[in-house]
Amino acid sequence: MVARLVLAILLLGVGGCSSLKVSHDYNPSFDFSRLKTFAIVYTKQGNSPMQQRIVEVLTKEFEAKGYKPAPRDKADFLVVFHTNIRNKRQLVTDYQRVGLYPFGFGSYTMVPVQREYEYKEGKIVVDALDPKTRNIFWRGIATDRLQSFSDPEERLEYARKVAKELLKSFPPAKE
């Protein structure tokens, strides 16, 4: 019984640690049912291992949804992604006890203490656009606090998780 309680608390704690935020927007008048093939377009400059991972996981997610990769000039829609890293700051206020006697005896008061934490926030924006008009008909944005990973496989697994969440609403549910 105690083991189950500890396991439940650990699972809730792990799930609660994620800071991944995902949002979507789309053109409701666009006909998503005509889409069968896609091409991922990205800048060749700065072709980093992370960009390669992003292309790989986006391709696999679109394929899992039934879309087929195609050459850029034959694709029903183009996928473009942009990444950005920003330095962020978070101000946290804690309250510390200040008193006259040790161990909490006697009179004391609570004093606010503020600490500032700096961290890096990563963002990926994925756009789906019509190759004929070049109009964006769907956009997904994922933002998360950057994490450090010990090996490339962990990075790839995290990229898969982000891509899955990001493309969860592609295509949007019919209303």
C-alpha positions in Angstrom: 0.0 0.0 0.0 2.8 2.4 0.9 4.7 1.4 -2.2 1.7 2.3 -4.4 1.3 5.7 -2.6 5.0 6.5 -3.1 4.8 5.5 -6.8 1.7 7.7 -7.3 3.5 10.6 -5.7 6.6 10.1 -7.8 4.6 9.9 -11.0 2.6 13.0 -10.2 5.9 14.8 -9.3 7.6 13.8 -12.6 4.5 14.8 -14.6 4.3 18.1 -12.8 8.0 19.1 -13.6 7.4 19.6 -17.3 7.4 23.2 -18.3 6.6 22.5 -22.0 3.9 24.9 -23.2 2.3 24.2 -26.6 -0.1 26.4 -28.6 -1.7 26.1 -32.0 -3.5 28.3 -34.5 -4.9 27.6 -37.9 -7.1 28.9 -40.7 -10.5 27.3 -40.2 -11.4 27.8 -43.9 -8.5 25.8 -45.1 -9.3 22.3 -46.4 -7.0 19.9 -44.6 -8.6 16.8 -46.2 -6.8 17.5 -49.5 -3.3 17.1 -47.9 -1.4 13.9 -48.6 2.2 14.9 -49.1 4.6 17.3 -47.4 8.1 18.7 -47.6 10.2 20.1 -44.8 11.9 23.3 -45.8 14.7 24.7 -43.6 17.8 26.8 -44.1 20.9 24.8 -44.9 23.1 27.4 -43.2 23.8 26.2 -39.7 22.7 22.6 -40.4 23.3 21.6 -36.8 22.7 18.2 -35.2 19.7 19.7 -33.5 18.2 20.9 -36.8 18.8 17.4 -38.2 16.9 15.9 -35.2 14.0 18.3 -35.7 13.7 17.3 -39.3 13.8 13.7 -38.4 11.2 13.8 -35.6 8.9 16.1 -37.6 9.1 13.8 -40.6 8.3 10.7 -38.5 5.4 12.5 -36.8 3.8 13.6 -40.1 4.4 10.1 -41.5 2.7 8.6 -38.4 -0.3 10.8 -39.2 -0.5 9.3 -42.8 1.3 12.0 -44.7 4.1 11.1 -47.2 7.3 13.0 -47.7 7.6 14.4 -51.2 10.0 16.7 -53.2 9.3 20.4 -52.5 7.8 21.1 -55.9 5.3 18.2 -55.6 4.3 18.5 -51.9 0.7 19.4 -50.9 2.1 21.5 -48.1 5.4 22.8 -46.9 6.6 22.6 -43.3 9.0 25.4 -42.1 10.4 25.6 -38.6 12.2 28.2 -36.7 14.1 27.9 -33.4 15.0 30.6 -30.8 16.8 30.6 -27.5 16.3 33.5 -25.0 17.8 34.3 -21.6 15.0 34.6 -19.0 14.8 35.6 -15.4 12.5 34.5 -12.7 12.0 36.3 -9.4 11.1 34.1 -6.5 10.1 35.3 -3.1 10.7 33.1 0.0 9.9 34.0 3.6 12.5 33.3 6.3 11.9 33.4 10.0 13.9 35.9 12.0 13.6 35.5 15.8 15.2 36.1 19.1 15.6 32.6 20.3 16.8 29.4 18.6 14.6 26.5 17.6 11.5 28.7 16.9 10.9 29.6 20.6 10.2 33.2 21.5 9.1 36.0 19.2 10.0 36.0 15.6 8.8 37.5 12.4 8.8 36.4 8.7 11.0 38.4 6.4 10.6 38.2 2.6 13.8 37.3 0.7 13.8 37.6 -3.1 16.1 35.6 -5.3 16.5 35.9 -9.0 17.1 32.8 -11.2 18.4 32.9 -14.7 17.6 30.2 -17.3 17.4 29.7 -21.0 14.1 29.2 -22.7 13.9 27.5 -26.1 11.1 28.0 -28.6 10.3 26.2 -31.8 7.7 27.5 -34.3 6.4 25.1 -36.9 4.4 26.5 -39.8 2.5 24.5 -42.4 1.9 26.5 -45.6 0.3 26.2 -49.0 3.1 25.9 -51.6 1.0 27.8 -54.2 0.0 30.8 -52.2 2.7 30.7 -49.5 0.1 31.4 -46.9 0.4 29.8 -43.5 -2.6 27.7 -42.7 -1.4 26.1 -39.4 1.1 27.1 -36.8 2.3 25.3 -33.7 4.6 26.8 -31.1 6.3 24.9 -28.3 8.2 26.7 -25.5 10.2 25.0 -22.8 13.0 25.7 -20.3 16.2 24.3 -21.9 17.4 21.2 -20.3 20.9 19.6 -20.5 21.1 16.0 -21.7 24.0 13.7 -21.2 23.9 12.0 -24.6 22.4 12.5 -28.1 19.8 9.7 -27.6 18.3 11.7 -24.7 18.1 14.8 -26.9 16.4 12.8 -29.7 13.9 11.3 -27.2 13.1 14.8 -25.9 12.7 16.1 -29.5 10.3 13.3 -30.2 8.2 14.2 -27.2 8.1 17.9 -28.2 7.2 17.0 -31.9 4.4 14.7 -30.7 2.9 17.4 -28.5 3.4 20.0 -31.1 1.6 18.1 -33.9 -1.1 16.7 -31.7 -3.6 19.1 -33.2 -2.5 18.6 -36.8 -4.8 18.4 -38.6 -7.3 20.2 -36.4 -10.4 18.3 -35.3 -13.4 18.9 -37.5 -15.9 21.1 -35.9 
